[in-house]
Amino acid sequence: MNCAEHPGSEIGQRYGHETDASLVARAEAALMAAHGCTPQVAAGILTGVARSAGTELRAVAETVAAVAESNAQAPPETVRAAITCALRNVLP
C-alpha cells in the first residue's frame, strides 16, 4: 500500500503541506546520503521506483523521506526492492 492509495495516511498527512519539489529534494538527499550517489542518480531512482511500482513520485518521495527521518522502519518491500535494483544498475 502507498500514500496515493491512502491519502489520509500518517505519512500523507505529515507531508501534505510540503511542495512536491521540496519533498522530492529531501528524498533525493536521503538517497545520496545513504548510498553515496549523485543527485541525478537519486532523481532517477525515485522516478524509476515510482514507475515500476505504479505509484506517484510524491508517494515514493514521502516514503523515502519518512523512513530516512525515522530510521525506525524499513520502507515497504516493493520500494526497498526497486531502490536496491536501481542502485545495482548505477553504482559500481
Rosetta constraint file for C-alpha pairs under 8 A:
AtomPair CA 1 CA 5 HARMONIC 6.52 0.50
AtomPair CA 1 CA 6 HARMONIC 7.59 0.50
AtomPair CA 2 CA 6 HARMONIC 6.37 0.50
AtomPair CA 2 CA 55 HARMONIC 7.66 0.50
AtomPair CA 2 CA 59 HARMONIC 6.46 0.50
AtomPair CA 2 CA 60 HARMONIC 7.99 0.50
AtomPair CA 3 CA 7 HARMONIC 5.35 0.50
AtomPair CA 3 CA 8 HARMONIC 7.75 0.50
AtomPair CA 3 CA 9 HARMONIC 6.34 0.50
AtomPair CA 3 CA 11 HARMONIC 7.00 0.50
AtomPair CA 3 CA 12 HARMONIC 5.76 0.50
AtomPair CA 3 CA 59 HARMONIC 5.32 0.50
AtomPair CA 3 CA 62 HARMONIC 7.88 0.50
AtomPair CA 4 CA 55 HARMONIC 6.91 0.50
AtomPair CA 4 CA 56 HARMONIC 6.78 0.50
AtomPair CA 4 CA 59 HARMONIC 5.94 0.50
AtomPair CA 6 CA 12 HARMONIC 7.75 0.50
AtomPair CA 7 CA 12 HARMONIC 5.65 0.50
AtomPair CA 7 CA 13 HARMONIC 7.52 0.50
AtomPair CA 8 CA 12 HARMONIC 6.09 0.50
AtomPair CA 8 CA 13 HARMONIC 6.16 0.50
AtomPair CA 9 CA 13 HARMONIC 6.11 0.50
AtomPair CA 10 CA 14 HARMONIC 6.02 0.50
AtomPair CA 11 CA 15 HARMONIC 6.30 0.50
AtomPair CA 11 CA 62 HARMONIC 6.64 0.50
AtomPair CA 11 CA 63 HARMONIC 7.31 0.50
AtomPair CA 11 CA 66 HARMONIC 7.06 0.50
AtomPair CA 12 CA 16 HARMONIC 5.59 0.50
AtomPair CA 12 CA 59 HARMONIC 7.95 0.50
AtomPair CA 12 CA 62 HARMONIC 7.31 0.50
AtomPair CA 13 CA 17 HARMONIC 7.97 0.50
AtomPair CA 15 CA 23 HARMONIC 7.73 0.50
AtomPair CA 15 CA 62 HARMONIC 7.00 0.50
AtomPair CA 18 CA 22 HARMONIC 6.56 0.50
AtomPair CA 18 CA 23 HARMONIC 6.34 0.50
AtomPair CA 19 CA 23 HARMONIC 6.19 0.50
AtomPair CA 20 CA 24 HARMONIC 6.02 0.50
AtomPair CA 20 CA 58 HARMONIC 6.17 0.50
AtomPair CA 21 CA 25 HARMONIC 6.05 0.50
AtomPair CA 22 CA 26 HARMONIC 6.31 0.50
AtomPair CA 23 CA 27 HARMONIC 6.30 0.50
AtomPair CA 23 CA 58 HARMONIC 7.32 0.50
AtomPair CA 23 CA 61 HARMONIC 6.28 0.50
AtomPair CA 23 CA 62 HARMONIC 6.83 0.50
AtomPair CA 23 CA 65 HARMONIC 7.49 0.50
AtomPair CA 24 CA 28 HARMONIC 6.07 0.50
AtomPair CA 24 CA 57 HARMONIC 7.82 0.50
AtomPair CA 24 CA 58 HARMONIC 6.88 0.50
AtomPair CA 24 CA 61 HARMONIC 5.30 0.50
AtomPair CA 24 CA 62 HARMONIC 7.87 0.50
AtomPair CA 25 CA 29 HARMONIC 6.13 0.50
AtomPair CA 26 CA 30 HARMONIC 6.21 0.50
AtomPair CA 26 CA 61 HARMONIC 7.85 0.50
AtomPair CA 26 CA 65 HARMONIC 6.32 0.50
AtomPair CA 27 CA 31 HARMONIC 6.34 0.50
AtomPair CA 27 CA 61 HARMONIC 5.22 0.50
AtomPair CA 27 CA 62 HARMONIC 7.36 0.50
AtomPair CA 27 CA 64 HARMONIC 5.54 0.50
AtomPair CA 27 CA 65 HARMONIC 4.84 0.50
AtomPair CA 28 CA 32 HARMONIC 6.15 0.50
AtomPair CA 28 CA 39 HARMONIC 6.53 0.50
AtomPair CA 28 CA 42 HARMONIC 5.07 0.50
AtomPair CA 28 CA 43 HARMONIC 6.03 0.50
AtomPair CA 28 CA 46 HARMONIC 7.49 0.50
AtomPair CA 28 CA 61 HARMONIC 7.94 0.50
AtomPair CA 29 CA 33 HARMONIC 6.07 0.50
AtomPair CA 29 CA 39 HARMONIC 7.47 0.50
AtomPair CA 29 CA 42 HARMONIC 7.71 0.50
AtomPair CA 30 CA 34 HARMONIC 6.04 0.50
AtomPair CA 30 CA 64 HARMONIC 7.37 0.50
AtomPair CA 30 CA 65 HARMONIC 6.74 0.50
AtomPair CA 30 CA 68 HARMONIC 6.17 0.50
AtomPair CA 31 CA 35 HARMONIC 5.76 0.50
AtomPair CA 31 CA 36 HARMONIC 7.45 0.50
AtomPair CA 31 CA 37 HARMONIC 7.13 0.50
AtomPair CA 31 CA 42 HARMONIC 5.95 0.50
AtomPair CA 31 CA 64 HARMONIC 7.94 0.50
AtomPair CA 32 CA 36 HARMONIC 4.87 0.50
AtomPair CA 32 CA 37 HARMONIC 4.76 0.50
AtomPair CA 32 CA 38 HARMONIC 6.15 0.50
AtomPair CA 32 CA 39 HARMONIC 6.73 0.50
AtomPair CA 32 CA 42 HARMONIC 6.28 0.50
AtomPair CA 33 CA 37 HARMONIC 7.62 0.50
AtomPair CA 37 CA 41 HARMONIC 6.04 0.50
AtomPair CA 37 CA 42 HARMONIC 6.40 0.50
AtomPair CA 37 CA 91 HARMONIC 7.52 0.50
AtomPair CA 38 CA 42 HARMONIC 6.19 0.50
AtomPair CA 39 CA 43 HARMONIC 6.10 0.50
AtomPair CA 40 CA 44 HARMONIC 6.14 0.50
AtomPair CA 41 CA 45 HARMONIC 6.07 0.50
AtomPair CA 41 CA 90 HARMONIC 7.33 0.50
AtomPair CA 42 CA 46 HARMONIC 6.32 0.50
AtomPair CA 43 CA 47 HARMONIC 6.27 0.50
AtomPair CA 44 CA 48 HARMONIC 5.82 0.50
AtomPair CA 45 CA 49 HARMONIC 5.93 0.50
AtomPair CA 45 CA 83 HARMONIC 6.39 0.50
AtomPair CA 45 CA 86 HARMONIC 5.88 0.50
AtomPair CA 45 CA 87 HARMONIC 7.48 0.50
AtomPair CA 46 CA 50 HARMONIC 6.18 0.50
AtomPair CA 46 CA 57 HARMONIC 6.77 0.50
AtomPair CA 46 CA 60 HARMONIC 6.71 0.50
AtomPair CA 46 CA 61 HARMONIC 6.94 0.50
AtomPair CA 46 CA 83 HARMONIC 7.84 0.50
AtomPair CA 47 CA 51 HARMONIC 6.14 0.50
AtomPair CA 47 CA 57 HARMONIC 6.10 0.50
AtomPair CA 48 CA 52 HARMONIC 6.04 0.50
AtomPair CA 48 CA 82 HARMONIC 7.99 0.50
AtomPair CA 48 CA 86 HARMONIC 7.62 0.50
AtomPair CA 49 CA 53 HARMONIC 5.82 0.50
AtomPair CA 49 CA 60 HARMONIC 7.29 0.50
AtomPair CA 49 CA 79 HARMONIC 6.58 0.50
AtomPair CA 49 CA 82 HARMONIC 5.53 0.50
AtomPair CA 49 CA 83 HARMONIC 6.53 0.50
AtomPair CA 49 CA 86 HARMONIC 7.91 0.50
AtomPair CA 50 CA 54 HARMONIC 5.85 0.50
AtomPair CA 50 CA 55 HARMONIC 5.06 0.50
AtomPair CA 50 CA 56 HARMONIC 5.67 0.50
AtomPair CA 50 CA 57 HARMONIC 5.21 0.50
AtomPair CA 50 CA 59 HARMONIC 7.90 0.50
AtomPair CA 50 CA 60 HARMONIC 6.07 0.50
AtomPair CA 51 CA 55 HARMONIC 6.50 0.50
AtomPair CA 51 CA 56 HARMONIC 7.71 0.50
AtomPair CA 52 CA 82 HARMONIC 7.45 0.50
AtomPair CA 53 CA 78 HARMONIC 6.96 0.50
AtomPair CA 53 CA 79 HARMONIC 7.28 0.50
AtomPair CA 53 CA 82 HARMONIC 7.89 0.50
AtomPair CA 55 CA 59 HARMONIC 6.79 0.50
AtomPair CA 55 CA 60 HARMONIC 7.39 0.50
AtomPair CA 56 CA 60 HARMONIC 6.71 0.50
AtomPair CA 57 CA 61 HARMONIC 6.11 0.50
AtomPair CA 58 CA 62 HARMONIC 5.99 0.50
AtomPair CA 59 CA 63 HARMONIC 6.29 0.50
AtomPair CA 60 CA 64 HARMONIC 6.21 0.50
AtomPair CA 60 CA 79 HARMONIC 7.48 0.50
AtomPair CA 61 CA 65 HARMONIC 5.96 0.50
AtomPair CA 62 CA 66 HARMONIC 5.96 0.50
AtomPair CA 63 CA 67 HARMONIC 6.08 0.50
AtomPair CA 63 CA 75 HARMONIC 6.67 0.50
AtomPair CA 64 CA 68 HARMONIC 6.05 0.50
AtomPair CA 64 CA 75 HARMONIC 7.02 0.50
AtomPair CA 65 CA 69 HARMONIC 6.13 0.50
AtomPair CA 66 CA 70 HARMONIC 6.06 0.50
AtomPair CA 67 CA 71 HARMONIC 5.49 0.50
AtomPair CA 67 CA 72 HARMONIC 7.08 0.50
AtomPair CA 67 CA 73 HARMONIC 6.25 0.50
AtomPair CA 67 CA 74 HARMONIC 6.54 0.50
AtomPair CA 67 CA 75 HARMONIC 6.26 0.50
AtomPair CA 74 CA 80 HARMONIC 7.73 0.50
AtomPair CA 75 CA 79 HARMONIC 6.26 0.50
AtomPair CA 75 CA 80 HARMONIC 5.72 0.50
AtomPair CA 76 CA 80 HARMONIC 6.13 0.50
AtomPair CA 77 CA 81 HARMONIC 5.92 0.50
AtomPair CA 78 CA 82 HARMONIC 6.12 0.50
AtomPair CA 79 CA 83 HARMONIC 6.14 0.50
AtomPair CA 80 CA 84 HARMONIC 6.12 0.50
AtomPair CA 81 CA 85 HARMONIC 6.12 0.50
AtomPair CA 82 CA 86 HARMONIC 6.08 0.50
AtomPair CA 83 CA 87 HARMONIC 6.08 0.50
AtomPair CA 84 CA 88 HARMONIC 6.25 0.50
AtomPair CA 85 CA 89 HARMONIC 6.47 0.50
AtomPair CA 86 CA 90 HARMONIC 6.56 0.50
AtomPair CA 87 CA 91 HARMONIC 5.66 0.50
AtomPair CA 88 CA 92 HARMONIC 7.64 0.50
